[in-house]
Amino acid sequence: MKHIMLLATFLVAGSNPLFAGETSAAFELDLTSVSELEFSDGNASIDLQSAQASFELGGLSLSVGIHDFDWTGAESLDFANGSVEPWEQVKTASLRYTFNRPISPSLFFTSSFGAGLSFEEESSDSLSADTFAAVIWNRSADWAFLFGAGYAWHAEVDLEFEVFPALGFTYRGQAEDGLSASLGIPETSLRYRFSPRTALSAGVGVRSFVNRLADDSAVSAAGYAEFIQFDVGLYFEHRFGDHIELRVGPSYGVEGELRIHDSEGVLLSEHDLESALGVGLKLRVAF
């Protein structure tokens, strides 16, 4: 499942022409909160609040984010080495370029390249990058199919799945009313549109990053914490006028994992995360 998460991460962060309309410029604010995210191997939990802001211009997208960790009982975890706050905050930044071009009336080429940083204090050796390319086949007005592949890389951490497939289809993806659906990688969702402006959707999402820990970290000096949370969400969506879109709703984390690496990227330990409830809000303003 790691390859699904990695691909979903960078496609959701950038623009995805298969599932979203294109704009010349847009600002997006994404807020999420998860409470009492518990560890399977200790009497400990995390409250996680994340905020990410993105600005898109043409095919370029710049994103910055802050992720706050509030720990309870962290000293009971082996990897914490007695620390009550293994880390408090993670900063992320990424730059992405997306290129799209029609091949024929029924075929469409899309590709993406991105690079980013994720760190606690020092940003050295925290660089990651990814690339993706796919062909979209518009079989009919209702059906579209995606075929492609991607590659993910980190400066120090040996990712479990570096090369991964992109396969999926959409049904009535551009419909302005009624039912539409997407199944596969990078998106799995179900949406019912009450009108061109209002919809209710359910979908699979992911929060994932490889965080470069501080040089004096009690967990792993200058090491890495790889965080992955896989969830299902139910969202209310509404478009105000022609430029503002809002999405808000609850999510349920069904699987998660925290992986600790040393300063050379060697895997030291793996820790499962229990299911947890969360809530998300996304605001998008197009110019």
Secondary structure, 3 states (H helix, E strand, C coil): CHHHHHHHHHHHHCCCCCCCCCCCEEEEEEEEEEEEEEECCCCCEEEEEEEEEEEEECCEEEEEEEEEEEEECHHHCHHHCCCCCCCCEEEEEEEEEEEEEECCCCEEEEEEEEEEEEECCCCCCCEEEEEEEEEEEECCCCEEEEEEEEEEEECCCCCCCCEEEEEEEEECCCCCCEEEEEEECCCCEEEEECCCCEEEEEEEEEEEEEEECCCCCCCCCCCEEEEEEEEEEEEEEEEECCCEEEEEEEEEEEEEEEEEECCCCCEEEEEEECCEEEEEEEEEEEC
